[in-house]
Amino acid sequence: MKIVVLDGYTENPGDLSWNSIRKFGEVEIYDRTAYEDSPLIAERIGDAEIVIVNKTPITKDTINKCQNIKLIAVLATGYNVIDYEYAKEKGIMVVNVPTYGTQIVGQYAVGLLMEICSHYGYHAETVKNGKWANNPDWCYWDYPMIELYGKTAGIIGLGRIGQATAKILNALDMNVIAYDAYQSEAGKKVAEYVELDELLAKSDVIFLHCPLFPETEGIINKENIAKMKDGVILINNSRGQLVVEQDLADALNEGKVYAAGLDVVSTEPIKEDNPLINAKNCLITPHISWAAKESRQRIMDITANNIEQFLKGDPVNVVNK
């Protein structure tokens, strides 16, 4: 069995082991290949039967050039980089890792909010640069300090990650409301379900935890921002395409949105002309909510199990049945 890993570095920069994958056959590992369609992708796949990817796209053209592919295993939950419908036509299974970072992504979302509320990193740097030692007062703050107690947090998308975030917000004594097309009993235990317009109107902080579907793409746009409270805070560590970036940048620069904490953008790596880079009060981190070693180990373990179950003829986590 020939296996190729096309972009393994972000999953395993050296602190994990590929041995759980190597036991299935001959494995060729590339740290990175391409994040846009490229002839190099098909060249590196060659006659491999199992292809493991994270963000390297597998297009119809690549599938046609690589006739031996039997399984595409995605080292992530999202699989929009794969032409999975065409793969299905060609009898190729696509599997993903549906649950691996629920807690850490919820933790990171609230961490982005905490940084906006208190600017820990900024103030720590000012201390190291001598501002406190040379300050006439015993303390100072260069940004407003925001208390979250009693404020309303709105979560768009109350699945596993949304619920993990809601539990933390409940511990902060925030009022948690949520919008989701599919309500659940588990969700009702941690938040009050409301319609989207009500969430937009009532929330002091809005978290995006919904998947990227046609109906959610661009859900944060000029029209919906206008429905929000003045001074709202937006947190997005789900998918960058949920936000119309120019509309959010305009709202930040005009003060309608007080601040945004983002771990994702529409094109990654971020483009230098992304309007959010220079927007006011916009905190951007490089898509690392998921990257704790513990969660990456779970990705490795689940991917190995996906391959094992496929080889046994009892596949799991198939996204193109």
C-alpha positions in Angstrom: 0.0 0.0 0.0 1.5 3.3 -1.1 0.5 6.4 1.0 1.4 10.0 0.4 1.0 12.9 2.9 0.9 16.1 0.9 1.0 18.8 3.6 2.0 17.2 6.9 3.9 20.0 8.6 1.1 21.9 10.3 -0.2 18.6 11.7 3.2 17.4 12.7 6.0 19.9 12.8 8.1 17.4 14.6 6.5 16.8 18.0 4.3 13.8 16.9 5.0 10.5 15.2 3.8 9.3 11.8 4.3 5.7 12.9 0.6 5.0 13.2 0.3 5.8 9.5 3.5 4.0 8.5 2.2 0.7 9.7 -0.2 0.6 6.7 2.5 0.7 4.0 5.1 2.7 2.2 4.6 6.4 3.3 6.0 9.5 1.5 5.6 12.6 3.6 5.9 16.2 2.3 5.8 19.1 4.7 3.9 21.2 2.2 2.9 20.9 -1.5 0.5 23.6 -2.7 -2.6 25.5 -1.4 -3.8 26.2 -4.9 -4.3 23.7 -7.7 -0.9 22.8 -9.2 0.6 20.1 -11.4 2.9 19.3 -8.5 0.0 17.8 -6.6 -0.6 15.0 -9.1 3.1 14.6 -9.6 3.6 13.9 -5.9 0.6 11.6 -5.6 1.8 9.5 -8.5 0.5 6.0 -8.1 -0.4 6.3 -4.4 -3.5 4.5 -3.3 -4.1 6.6 -0.1 -3.7 10.4 -0.2 -3.6 12.3 3.1 -4.1 16.1 3.0 -5.0 19.0 5.1 -5.4 22.1 2.9 -3.9 20.9 -0.4 -6.7 20.8 -2.9 -7.6 17.6 -4.8 -9.5 18.6 -7.9 -11.2 16.7 -10.6 -8.2 17.1 -12.9 -5.8 15.7 -10.2 -8.1 12.7 -9.6 -8.2 12.0 -13.3 -4.4 12.1 -13.4 -4.0 9.7 -10.4 -5.8 6.6 -11.3 -4.7 4.6 -8.3 -6.3 6.7 -5.6 -8.7 4.7 -3.4 -9.0 6.9 -0.3 -8.5 10.5 0.4 -8.0 11.2 4.2 -8.4 14.8 5.4 -6.4 15.8 8.5 -9.2 18.2 9.5 -13.0 18.5 9.8 -13.5 20.7 6.7 -13.1 18.9 3.4 -14.1 21.7 0.9 -10.6 21.5 -0.6 -11.6 18.1 -2.1 -13.9 17.6 -5.1 -15.6 15.0 -3.0 -18.6 14.6 -5.3 -16.3 13.7 -8.3 -14.3 11.5 -6.1 -17.5 9.6 -5.3 -18.2 9.2 -9.0 -14.8 7.6 -9.4 -15.3 5.3 -6.4 -12.9 7.1 -4.2 -13.9 7.5 -0.5 -13.2 10.8 1.3 -12.9 10.6 5.1 -12.4 13.4 7.6 -11.8 14.0 11.3 -15.2 15.2 12.6 -14.3 15.8 16.2 -10.9 16.5 17.6 -10.6 20.1 18.9 -14.0 20.9 20.4 -12.6 22.1 23.8 -9.5 23.9 22.5 -11.4 25.8 19.8 -14.0 26.9 22.4 -11.2 27.9 24.7 -9.4 29.8 22.0 -12.6 31.7 21.0 -13.0 32.9 24.6 -9.3 33.7 24.7 -9.7 36.0 21.8 -12.5 37.8 23.6 -10.4 38.1 26.8 -7.5 39.6 24.9 -9.9 42.2 23.4 -11.4 43.0 26.8 -8.1 43.5 28.7 -5.3 43.7 26.1 -3.0 41.5 28.1 -0.3 41.1 25.5 -0.1 44.8 24.7 0.1 45.9 28.3 2.8 43.2 29.1 4.9 44.7 26.2 4.5 48.2 27.6 5.8 47.0 31.0 8.8 45.4 29.3 9.4 48.6 27.4 9.6 50.6 30.6 6.3 52.4 30.7 5.3 51.2 34.1 8.7 51.8 35.7 8.5 55.4 34.4 4.8 56.0 35.0 3.7 58.8 37.4 0.8 56.6 38.6 0.8 53.2 40.2 -1.1 51.7 37.3 -2.3 52.6 33.8 -4.4 51.2 31.0 -4.2 52.3 27.4 -7.5 50.7 26.3 -10.9 50.5 28.0 -11.1 47.5 30.4 -14.3 45.5 29.6 -16.2 43.4 32.2 -18.2 40.6 30.7 -20.3 39.8 33.7 -24.0 40.2 32.9 -23.5 41.0 29.2 -25.1 39.0 26.4 -23.1 36.6 24.2 -24.7 35.4 21.0 -23.5 32.2 19.4 -24.3 31.6 15.7 -24.0 27.8 15.4 -24.6 25.8 18.6 -23.0 22.5 17.7 -20.3 20.8 19.7 -17.8 23.8 19.6 -20.6 26.3 20.1 -21.7 24.4 23.2 -18.1 24.2 24.5 -17.9 28.0 24.2 -21.3 28.5 25.8 -20.2 26.5 28.9 -17.2 28.8 29.4 -19.4 31.9 28.9 -21.9 30.6 31.4 -19.1 30.3 33.9 -18.4 34.0 33.3 -22.0 34.8 34.3 -22.9 36.0 30.8 -26.3 35.7 29.3 -25.9 33.2 26.4 -28.3 33.1 23.4 -27.8 31.2 20.2 -29.1 30.8 16.7 -28.9 27.5 14.9 -31.1 26.0 12.2 -31.1 22.7 14.2 -31.9 23.0 17.9 -30.8 20.3 20.3 -31.6 19.4 23.9 -27.8 19.7 24.7 -27.9 23.2 23.3 -30.9 24.2 25.3 -28.9 23.3 28.5 -26.3 26.0 27.8 -28.1 28.7 25.8 -31.4 30.1 24.9 -32.3 29.6 21.2 -33.5 32.8 19.4 -33.9 33.9 15.8 -30.9 35.4 14.0 -32.3 38.9 14.0 -32.9 38.8 17.7 -29.4 37.6 18.4 -27.9 40.3 16.2 -29.9 43.0 18.1 -29.3 41.8 21.6 -25.7 40.5 21.7 -22.8 42.5 23.2 -20.5 39.8 21.8 -21.1 37.6 18.8 -19.3 34.3 18.2 -19.3 32.5 14.9 -19.3 28.7 15.3 -21.3 27.7 12.3 -20.1 25.6 9.3 -19.5 27.2 6.0 -22.5 26.4 3.8 -24.0 28.5 1.0 -26.6 29.8 3.4 -23.9 30.9 6.0 -21.3 32.3 3.6 -21.1 36.0 4.2 -23.5 35.9 7.1 -21.6 38.8 8.6 -22.3 41.5 6.0 -23.3 45.1 5.9 -27.0 44.4 6.3 -26.6 42.2 9.3 -24.0 44.4 10.9 -26.5 47.2 10.8 -28.8 45.1 12.9 -26.2 44.8 15.7 -25.7 46.9 18.8 -23.3 49.8 18.4 -20.0 48.7 19.9 -20.5 45.0 19.5 -17.5 42.6 19.6 -17.2 39.9 16.9 -15.3 36.6 17.4 -14.6 34.2 14.5 -12.5 31.1 14.6 -14.7 29.1 12.4 -14.4 29.9 8.7 -13.2 33.2 7.2 -15.8 33.1 4.4 -18.5 33.6 7.0 -17.5 37.3 6.9 -17.7 39.9 4.1 -14.3 41.3 5.1 -14.6 44.7 3.6 -18.0 45.2 5.3 -16.4 44.2 8.7 -13.4 46.4 8.1 -15.7 49.4 7.4 -17.7 48.7 10.5 -14.6 48.5 12.6 -13.2 51.7 11.2 -16.5 53.5 11.7 -16.8 52.2 15.3 -20.1 50.3 14.7 -18.2 47.2 15.7 -15.9 47.9 18.6 -13.5 45.1 18.0 -13.0 41.8 16.2 -11.0 38.7 17.2 -10.3 36.5 14.2 -8.4 33.3 13.8 -9.5 32.8 10.2 -9.8 34.9 7.0 -11.2 34.2 3.6 -7.9 33.4 1.9 -5.2 31.7 3.9 -2.3 32.5 4.3 -3.8 36.0 4.5 -3.2 38.3 1.6 -1.4 41.6 2.2 -4.3 43.6 0.8 -6.9 42.0 3.1 -8.8 45.0 4.4 -8.9 43.7 8.0 -5.1 43.9 8.4 -5.2 47.6 9.0 -8.7 47.9 10.4 -9.2 49.4 13.8 -9.2 47.1 16.9 -8.9 44.0 14.8 -7.0 41.1 16.4 -5.9 38.5 13.8 -4.1 35.2 14.6 -2.9 32.7 12.0 -5.6 29.9 12.2 -4.2 28.2 15.2 -7.3 27.6 17.4 -6.9 23.9 16.6 -3.2 23.5 17.0 -2.7 22.3 20.6 -0.5 19.2 20.6 -3.3 17.3 22.3 -5.8 18.0 19.5 -3.2 17.3 16.8 -2.6 13.9 18.4 -6.3 13.2 18.2 -6.2 14.1 14.5 -3.4 11.6 14.0 -5.1 8.9 15.9 -8.5 9.3 14.2 -6.8 9.5 10.7 -5.0 6.2 11.5 -8.3 4.6 12.5 -10.0 6.0 9.4 -7.4 4.2 7.2 -7.5 1.0 9.3 -11.3 0.8 9.0 -11.2 1.5 5.3 -8.8 -1.3 4.8 -11.0 -3.6 6.8 -13.9 -2.8 4.6 -15.8 -1.1 7.4 -15.1 2.6 6.6 -16.0 5.4 9.1 -16.2 9.2 8.9 -17.0 9.0 5.2 -18.2 12.4 3.8 -19.2 11.3 0.3 -21.2 8.1 0.9 
